[in-house]
Amino acid sequence: MTTALWLQQTAAALLPLAGLDVAISDVRLEARRLLGDVLEITPTALQLRLHDLLSDAELALLADALQRRLQGEPLAYITGRWWFWDLELEVAPCTLIPRPDTELLVEQALALSLPTKAKVLDLGTGTGAIALALAKAKPDWQLYAVDFNADAVALAQRNQQRLQLHNCQIFQSDWFSAVAGQGVDLRFDLIVSNPPYIDAEDPHLQQGDVKFEPLSALVAPMAGLADLQHICQQAPEFLTNGGWLWLEHGYQQAEAVQQLLQTAGFSEVSSRRDYAGQWRISGGCFRTQN
């Protein structure tokens, strides 16, 4: 079978998934990514191989990958890689697949007027996406990234090492619990987090890629607000005077998160919409009383 024929047949096989999974807007693109990622072929090389015959070993690999995709498994988990900001990251089922909406936290962080050598803490780092994107964009910043899941920490550390971003320290911690033990000055100029914020009863947990991702990284008690509340309450202890906290949350949670921030003593509280027009991140500034 030629590469071009495999692409045509795969696109046809994937067609029933279009419209059911928001990650698939173009099945031909999905087929190309499946082929390119599984066989580690660049887009340019793929164009040059369209009339080449695939080997039996390549066909076996692709057949297995296609079957997994047709069963709903996310392409990112099949190929073990995904893209966030300007980074290619290793991904695995131990943590969430980075999403474009989370890039809002990176945009917001870069828009803030922070010190030249700012210290930034990323809570619940997962793949390391937010911290590593900031570490690359701001070489003079010092990033600290934590996750309670040891497998996620190891994954983020592999991404850091491969990207050679030496201004980022990644370690295991249940939110703030182990930060002091790392010999880190406890005050940060910015804390960012994409914590679990989905209600356990939310029907979206049974749809699309989400049903393959770890519930521990998605679901929180108190209708999804428990971890957001914990971070808001604890963050002032770890922020410099004038330091910022920015959080990702559910589209319907902006008002509740703003209230959590204000109750915790934050000022200049505001929210930003994601690329679909939904309220997606909220944050505020913490200033100590004179």
C-alpha positions in Angstrom: 0.0 0.0 0.0 1.3 3.5 -0.9 1.5 6.3 1.7 -1.1 8.3 -0.3 -3.6 5.4 -0.3 -3.1 4.8 3.4 -3.8 8.4 4.1 -7.0 8.3 1.9 -8.3 5.2 3.6 -7.4 6.5 7.1 -9.2 9.7 6.5 -12.3 7.8 5.4 -12.1 5.6 8.5 -11.8 8.6 10.8 -14.7 10.5 9.2 -17.3 9.2 11.6 -15.4 10.8 14.5 -15.6 14.3 12.9 -18.0 16.4 14.8 -18.1 14.1 17.8 -14.6 15.0 19.0 -13.7 18.7 19.0 -10.1 17.8 18.5 -10.9 16.6 15.0 -11.9 19.4 12.7 -10.1 18.0 9.6 -9.8 14.2 9.3 -7.3 14.5 6.5 -5.0 16.5 8.9 -5.6 13.9 11.6 -4.6 11.1 9.2 -1.4 13.0 8.3 -0.5 13.6 11.9 -1.1 10.0 12.7 1.2 8.8 9.9 3.8 11.5 10.5 4.0 11.0 14.3 3.9 7.2 14.3 6.6 6.9 11.7 8.4 10.0 12.8 8.2 11.6 9.4 8.4 15.4 9.0 5.6 17.1 7.0 8.2 17.8 4.2 9.4 14.2 4.2 5.8 13.0 4.1 5.1 15.0 1.0 8.1 13.3 -0.7 6.9 9.8 0.3 3.3 10.0 -0.9 3.9 7.5 -3.7 6.3 5.2 -1.7 5.2 1.8 -0.6 4.8 1.3 3.2 6.6 -1.7 4.6 4.7 -4.5 6.5 6.2 -3.2 9.8 5.1 0.3 9.1 1.6 -0.9 8.2 1.4 -2.9 11.4 2.3 0.1 13.4 -0.2 2.3 11.6 -3.0 -0.3 11.9 -2.5 -0.5 15.6 -2.4 3.3 16.0 -5.6 3.7 13.8 -7.4 1.1 15.9 -6.6 2.9 19.1 -7.7 6.2 17.6 -11.0 4.7 16.4 -11.6 3.5 20.0 -11.4 7.1 21.0 -7.9 7.2 22.5 -6.4 10.7 22.1 -3.8 11.1 19.3 -1.4 12.7 21.8 -1.3 9.5 23.9 -0.9 7.3 20.9 2.1 9.2 19.5 3.4 10.3 22.9 3.9 13.9 21.9 1.9 17.1 21.7 2.5 20.8 21.1 2.0 23.8 23.5 3.0 27.4 22.9 6.2 26.9 20.9 7.2 23.6 22.5 6.9 20.0 21.5 6.3 18.0 24.6 6.3 14.4 25.6 2.9 13.4 26.9 1.5 10.4 28.7 -1.7 9.2 30.4 -0.4 10.1 33.8 -1.4 13.7 33.2 -3.4 16.0 31.0 -2.8 16.8 27.4 -1.8 20.4 27.1 -4.6 22.5 25.5 -4.6 25.8 23.6 -6.8 27.5 26.2 -4.1 27.0 28.8 -1.8 29.2 26.7 -3.8 32.1 28.1 -1.9 31.7 31.3 1.4 32.0 29.4 0.1 35.1 27.6 -1.0 36.7 30.8 2.2 35.9 32.6 4.3 37.5 29.9 2.0 40.6 29.8 2.6 41.3 33.5 5.2 43.9 34.7 7.4 41.5 36.7 11.0 42.0 37.9 13.7 41.2 35.3 14.7 38.1 37.4 11.2 37.1 38.5 10.6 34.0 40.4 7.5 32.0 39.2 5.8 29.0 40.6 3.6 26.6 38.5 1.3 24.5 40.6 0.2 21.1 39.2 2.6 21.3 36.3 1.7 18.1 34.5 3.8 17.9 31.4 5.6 21.1 32.5 3.9 23.0 29.7 3.3 26.3 31.4 6.6 26.5 33.3 8.7 25.4 30.4 7.0 27.8 28.0 7.8 30.7 30.4 11.3 29.4 31.0 12.0 29.5 27.3 10.4 32.9 26.8 12.1 34.5 29.8 15.6 33.1 30.3 16.3 35.4 33.2 13.2 34.2 35.1 13.6 31.3 37.6 10.7 28.9 37.3 9.7 26.3 39.9 7.1 23.7 38.9 5.5 21.1 41.2 3.1 18.2 40.9 1.8 15.7 43.4 2.1 12.8 40.9 5.6 11.3 40.7 5.1 10.1 37.2 4.0 13.5 36.0 7.1 15.0 37.7 9.4 12.6 35.9 7.6 13.4 32.6 8.0 17.1 33.1 11.7 16.7 34.0 12.3 14.7 30.8 10.7 17.5 28.8 12.9 20.1 30.6 16.0 18.1 30.0 15.2 17.5 26.3 14.5 21.2 25.9 17.6 22.2 27.9 15.8 24.8 29.9 18.0 25.1 32.9 16.1 28.0 34.6 13.4 25.6 35.7 13.3 23.4 38.8 10.7 20.6 38.9 9.9 18.6 42.0 7.1 16.7 43.7 4.8 18.5 46.0 1.1 18.5 47.0 0.4 22.1 46.0 2.6 24.2 48.4 3.5 21.5 50.9 7.1 20.7 49.8 8.1 24.1 48.4 9.9 25.2 51.5 11.8 21.9 51.6 13.5 22.7 48.3 15.6 25.5 49.7 13.5 28.0 47.7 13.0 31.5 49.0 9.3 31.2 49.8 8.2 34.4 48.0 7.3 34.4 44.3 6.5 37.2 41.9 3.9 35.1 40.2 2.1 31.9 40.8 0.2 30.2 38.0 -1.9 27.0 38.0 -4.2 24.9 35.9 -5.7 22.8 38.8 -8.5 20.3 38.7 -11.7 22.3 38.4 -14.4 19.9 37.0 -17.4 18.8 39.0 -17.4 15.0 39.4 -20.9 14.9 38.0 -20.1 16.9 34.8 -21.2 14.9 31.8 -18.2 16.1 29.8 -16.0 13.7 31.7 -17.4 10.9 29.6 -16.8 12.7 26.3 -13.9 13.0 23.9 -10.3 12.9 25.0 -11.2 13.8 28.6 -12.5 10.2 29.4 -8.9 8.9 28.8 -7.3 11.5 31.1 -6.6 11.0 34.8 -9.6 12.0 37.0 -7.2 13.3 39.6 -6.0 16.0 37.3 -9.6 17.0 36.3 -12.0 16.6 39.2 -12.2 18.5 42.4 -14.8 18.6 45.2 -17.1 21.5 46.0 -18.5 21.5 42.4 -14.9 21.8 41.1 -13.8 24.7 43.3 -12.0 22.9 46.2 -8.4 23.1 44.7 -9.0 26.6 43.4 -10.1 27.7 46.9 -7.1 26.0 48.5 -4.6 27.8 46.2 -6.3 31.2 46.7 -6.1 30.8 50.5 -2.5 29.6 50.6 -0.9 31.7 47.8 -0.6 35.0 49.8 1.9 33.3 52.1 4.1 32.6 49.1 3.8 35.8 47.1 6.0 38.9 47.2 4.3 42.2 48.0 2.7 43.0 44.6 2.9 39.4 43.4 0.3 37.9 41.2 -1.8 34.7 41.1 -3.5 33.6 37.9 -5.6 30.5 37.6 -7.3 28.5 34.9 -10.9 27.5 35.7 -14.2 26.3 34.1 -16.2 28.5 31.8 -18.9 29.0 34.4 -16.6 29.6 37.4 -15.1 33.1 36.8 -17.4 34.8 39.2 -16.8 32.2 41.9 -13.0 32.3 41.5 -13.0 36.1 41.5 -14.8 35.9 44.9 -12.3 33.4 46.2 -9.5 35.8 45.2 -11.1 38.8 46.8 -11.8 36.9 50.0 -8.2 35.9 50.2 -7.1 39.5 50.0 -6.3 39.9 46.3 -6.9 43.2 44.5 -7.0 44.1 40.8 -9.0 40.9 40.3 -10.1 40.2 36.7 -10.8 37.4 34.3 -10.0 36.7 30.6 -11.9 34.8 27.9 -10.5 31.9 26.0 -10.4 31.6 22.2 -13.9 30.3 22.2 -15.1 33.4 24.1 -15.6 31.6 27.4 -14.2 33.0 30.7 -11.2 30.8 31.3 -8.6 32.4 33.6 -8.8 34.7 36.6 -6.2 36.4 38.7 -5.3 39.2 41.1 -2.5 41.0 42.8 -1.6 40.6 46.5 -0.4 43.6 48.3 0.5 43.5 52.0 -1.1 46.0 54.3 1.1 48.9 55.5 
